[in-house]
Amino acid sequence: MLKIIRSLSSLSKFSEFCYLEKEYDKFPEFYDKLTTIIKFINPKSTYRIVKGLDNCTESDSIIMISPSNDLMPILNEDSRVHLLVIDTEYMWGKFDCLYELITNNLINSIQDFQIENWKKYIHLHGRRFVNQHSNRFINNSWYITRFRQQGPLKYLPVIRKDGIHKTKRYMYGHGGGYPIHYLDRDSSIKSKVDLILSKLSDESSKEFYRTVIYGEPQKLWEQYFNNLLNHSQYFDYIKLNESSMILNAGVEGGFELPFFLSFNVNHIFSIDPLGKSCLSEYSKAWCKNASEQLTFINKVLYKIENTNESESEIYDSTTLEEVINEHNINRLDLIKTDIEGAERNIFSELQPIIEKFRPQLAIAIYHTDFTHPNPDISDLIEMPLKLFKACVNYNFYIKTYSYERWETIMYCIPREISTEI
């Protein structure tokens, strides 16, 4: 039987592998990147590009990165075939990140994180910015700030050394990407963070959450690096099968669609004002022959009030309840939302949906709420507290899939499903 691979951690087992020429020609760039990654993880591995299955030996592993409709009936019965799903053409994708680290000589081994090399990668990735506050710096590392001061002392200047992510000339990473720089604004944050930590269901989630809230920038960088071979965004903890029905809010390039489709799910209802117009070429290849499993709803989920850039002023809006009713959805296994903070509106209708369907949730909790007293950390604090109240008899997990605070996802899994995982 064909084997599905959804993380890079399995690549170390390939010592002799080959690509089918017809499949290679569809995405030569991606297959070449894959070869580079496998040979880095397993330097003794060898590979070939072959005309067909008959040119492969019994010891060969045949790797494909997208389904092939004309070959799938044959490939499904061949135990040598591995269908690998990759998170390419996505800003925080692990596949492209690892490839760039390798080809730019910025990594020695997958266990060896080096700060200076990572700063070079950040620069390559376009996230090194000119420091707009260079006048506060005494020299390249020491600067004057009011960092994390409380009470009457908060107006006194503090001299701090931070040569890791910030120097007189540059900042490595987005200015709002590190929550620790905003914790001095609200004395109640610690009690809320402690409450959230107490309700998370495993130590890994607690460590991820502590890091995204309290971790210095280099801790976030190292956490991302150490998880390069692990699952891609939205795919920790969830359980899907051929009967699964998914509400997928927020699509853009659609890097999540190949992963959903790799479970051969029953149906995916994708809600995005741009529909499928921005799908990456890789996602299109997966969606091409799965039209019966896909519905694109060209609307925004929820009408966003009090914002100058509200898409609801341009596009029609909808709600989860409307989508469920209009499409006669009588089963719901997963709700995934990553919709620029509009998921804050989900709580007005979430309770009855949870009571009726008991869906798994993968909810973005990292966006900025400019109406909140602490906008940069608002969702990281407020969204988990609301999800705890809405989801009765659920287990809760948190993972961050970027090397800043962005792409932090909260998983809410019904306890009856968690016991099966």
Buried (B, 14 or more C-beta within 10 A) or exposed (E): EBEBBBBBBBBEBBBBBBBBEEBBEBBEEBBEBBBBBBBBBBEEBEBEBBEEBEEBEEEBBBBBBBBBEEBBEEBEEBEBBBBBBBBBBBBBBBBBBBBBBBEEEBBEEBEEBEBEBBBBBBEEBEBBBEBEEBEBBEEEBBBBBEBBBEEEEEEEEEEBEBEBBBBBEBBBBEBBBBBBBBBBEBEEBEEBBEEBBEBBBEEBBBBBBBBBBEBBBBBBBBBBBEBBBBBBBBBBBBBBEEEBBBBBBBBBBBBBBBBBBBBBBBBBBBBBBBBBEEBBBBBBBBBEBBEEBBBBBBBBBBBBEEBEEBBBEEBEBBBBEBBBEEBEBEEBBBBBBBBBBBBBBBEEBBEEBBEEBBBBBBBBBBBBBEEBEBBBBBBBBBBBEBBBEBBEEBBBBBBBBBBBBBBBBBBBBBEEBBEEE
